[in-house]
Amino acid sequence: MNWQLVPQQLITGILNGGTIALIALGVVLIFKSSEVFNFAHGHMVMMGAFLTWWFAGATENGNELFNLPLWAAVIMAVITAVIIGLLIERLALRPMAGQPLLSIILMTLGLAQLMEGAASIAFGIDPKGNFPAPFSPGDVFMLPFPGAFNDTIILKKTLAVTFVVAMLAAVIFILFFQLTKTGLSMRATSENHELARSVGIRVPRVFGLSWAIAGIIATLGGVLLATLTGVSLNLSTVVLIAFPAILLGGLDSFPGAIVGGLLVGLTQALVQASSLIAVRNSTEIAPYILLLIVLVLRPEGLFGQKRIERI
């Protein structure tokens, strides 16, 4: 390993992990509120990116319906994502109440394929490289760091801004969940649905709100990813990277999702910098190896609750 590159890779890995952590939060939210593992979350991320791209008028044929500034396009995409989240909960998942868990999981997989097909029809299958990012790829910060390569750490402004936005959104969401009355209702519902109903909490409403917030988180994550890589159908696969982050931190822990996301980003960056690991696609494999090690030592994850069920 070239140790002069380690400081650069450490910081880059942490910045990359911020977006992964934000996306992981959306999956954890749905699981905590309804005990459903949402396999369609990656496709919600993809739809959020496509909707922002469309509202911003960045279409390649010049026949755009909208031509909004980026901030307005993000707001419109968030509103649309909230509507989509509410519709998913009301039309697809609420009728599945009481059905076996496998049936509900298959429903989320079906929703994922439905959204991918809808995006293909509406926006095409070709990648969109003209996402209206606030910074160009060449805009960088030069940070002096003695001991690093050339005594300087180079950070892309787009990467730094996406990390700040992701962490700010994650903190706001966690504070909302911990401190507000609505967040308290969601926490009560996540612990025991029947007990929540007994104290007057409208559980179906909480489920709908959870899916709406998950849509907001997915859209923000999609926008942040699109500023780095552009918009394409492949954005849906980012949830595969978020899975190790979710299980590392704990399936029912919001802080764990953040820590897990940062650990995944760090792991990928360090493996990429290592000259000792020359396996093809090693950066994609490394988070799963780390996940296996953690699950062997602590099956509930780093921050997950250990549950003991007596028969």
N, C-alpha and C positions, 0 to 999 in steps of 0.2 A: 504494500500500500504506500502511495505517495503521501507522507504525513503532512506535507505542505498544503495539500488540497483538503485536509480534514476540516479546518475551520470553515472554508467555503461550502463544503458539502453539508456540514452540520446546520448552518444557517439556512441554506437552500432547502434542506429536508424539513426543517421546522416550518418554513413558509409554505411548502407544498402540503404539509400535514394539516394546515389550518382549514383548507377547503374540504379535505377528507373528513375532518372532525365535524364540520357543519353539516355535511350530508349524512353522516352517521347519526347526528342528533334527530333527524327526521324519522329514521327507522326506529330508534329507541322510543321516541314519543308515541308512535302508533302501537308499539309492543306494550309499553307501560299502561296505556289507556284501555286497550282492547285485547291484549295478549295475542295479537295477530302480527306475524312477521311479514312485512310488506315487501314482497319481491318485485313490486312494480315501482318502487321508489326511484330506481335509476332512470326509468322511463319518464317519471314526473320531472326529474332533473333535466332530461333531454327536452321535454316539452316546454319547460320554462325558458330554456335557452332559445329554442326556435320561436317562441312567442315574442320574446324581447327583440330578437333579430327582425321579426316581421313588423312589429309595431314601430321599430326604429326606421323602417323604410329602406333596409339594406338589401332588398331583393336585387338579383343580378340582371333581371330583364327590364328594369326601369319602369315597370308598371305597378309601383307600390301603391297600396291603398292608404297607408299611413306614412308619415315622415316626421316622427316625434324625436325630440332630443332623448339621449340615453336615459336620463333620470325619469322622464315621463313614460318612456317605453317600458322601463322596469316596473313602474307603478301599474301600468295597464296589464302587464304580464302577471304581476302578483294578484291583481283582482281576478283575472281569468283563472289563475291557478286555484284560488280560493273556491271559485264556482265549481271547477272540476273536482276538487277534493270533496266538496259537499255532495255533489252528484254521485261520486263513487261510493261514499258512505251510505247515501240514502237509497240508491237504486241497485247497487251491487252487493254491499255487505250487510246492510240491515236485514234484508230478507233471509240472509244466511245465518241469522242468530239461532243458536242452539244446534247447529249442524256440526259434524265432526271437524276437528282442526284441519285435517288433510283437505277437506272440501274447500275450506276458506283459503288455504294456501294456494290450491289450484285456481281459485277465483282470482287471486292477486297475480298469478302467472298469466292467466287469460287476459286480465286488464293490461298487463305489460305488452302482450302481443297486439292487443287492440290499439293501444296508444302508438306503438311503433308503426302499425299499418296506417293509422290516421295521419301521422307525421309524414310518412312516405308519400301518401296521396296529396296532402296539402302543401308540402314544402319540397318534395323531391328527395331522391336518395343521394344526391351528390353533396359532398362536404361544402360548407359555406365559409370561405376564408375572409369574408369582409365584415366580420362582426365589429360594431362601432366601439372599439375599446378606447378608454380615455388616454392611453399611452401607446406609443409605438414600441415594437419589440426592441428597438435600439436604445430606448431611454433607460439609463441605469444609474444607480447610486454607486459611488466609489468610496468604500470605507477603509481607512488605514488600519491595518492589523499586522503588526510585526510578527513574523514567523509564518504567515500565510504565504501562498504562492505570490511572488512579486510584492510581498508585504501589503497586499491590497485584497479586499473582498469585494467582488462585483455582484450587485444585486439588481435584478430587473425591477423597475418601478412598478410594472404591472403585477409582478409576483408579490412585492411588498404590500401594495395596496389591497390586493385580494386577501392577504393574510389578515390585515388590520380589519377589513370589513367582515370577514368570516368570524374572527374572534369577538368583535363588537356585537354582531348579530347573535352569536352563541351566548354571550353574557346577558344580553337583554332578554333572550328567551328564557334562560335559567332563572333570572330574577322575576320574570313574569310568572313562571311556574311555581316559584317558592313564596312570593310575597303578595300576589293578588288573590282576590276571592275566587275568581274563575280558575286560577291555577290551583287553589286549594281544592276546589271541586274535582279537578282533573286528577290530583294526587289521591283524593279519597276514592275515586272511581278505579284508579289503577290498583289500589290495595284490595278492594272487595266490592264487586258490582252490586250484590244484594244489599250489603250494609249501606252503600251509598244511596240506593233507592229508598231504604228505610228512613233516612234522615231528610228526604225530600229532594235529593239531587236528581235531575233529569238526565239519566245515563245516556240515552240516545243523543241528546243534545251535546253532551260532552264528547261522544264519539265523533259527531259531525264536526265539532270545533277542532278536535285533534287532527282530523284529516285536512281541514282547512289550513291549520297552522303548518302541517307537514307540507302542504302545497306551497306555502310561502317559503319555507326553508329550502325546499327542492328548487324553487325558482331562483332564489338567491345563489344557491350552489351552482346551478346551471349557468347563470350569468358570469360568476367568477371563473368557472372552468372555460367558458367560451372566450373570455378575454385572453386566456392563455393559449388555447388550442384551436379556436374557431368553433363553428357549430356543425355538428354532424350527428348521424344516428348512433355513432359509436360512443357518444357521451353517456348512453344508457349503461354501458359496461362499467362505469366508474363505481357503481354500487358493489361490484366484485372486490374492489380495493377497500371499500368501506366495511365489508363484512368482517375481515380480520380486526379492524379497529373497534367495531362494535363488540365482538366477543372478547377481545383483549381487555377492554375497559369494564365489561360487564353489561349484559343485555338489558338491564333495568337501571342503568346509571348514566345520568347526563354528564357529570364530570368525567366519568369513565370513557364516554364517547370522545370527549375532547382529548384526553390523555392518549387514548388508543389511536386517534387520528394522527397526533403528533409523533407517536412512536412508529407508526407505519411509514410516515414521511421520512423520519430519521433513518429507519432501517433501509428503505429503498435508496436513499442518498449515499449512505455509507457503503452499501454493497456495490453501487455504481462506481464509487471511487476506488474500490479495492481492486488491486491487480492480482489478488490471490484467487478471486472467484471469476472464472472465465466461462461459466455455464451460460448457454444462450437463454435469454429471458430471465436471468437470475434476479433482476429487480422486481419482477412480478411474483417470483416464487418465494422470495425472502420473507415477506410479511406472513405467509402461511406457515413457514417453518417457525418463525417467532411465535405465532399463534399456537402451534402444537406444543411448543415448550411450555408456554404459560398455562395451557389447559391441562397438561400433565401435572404441573405443580399446584395449580389453583383452578379447578374446573369452572368455578363461577366467575372467573375473570378477576382483574385486579381490584375493581371496586364493586363487583356484584354482590348481592346478598346471598348468603348460604342458606338454602332452604332444606329442611329435613321433613319429609313426609312419612308419617307413621301409618302403617296398614293395619 
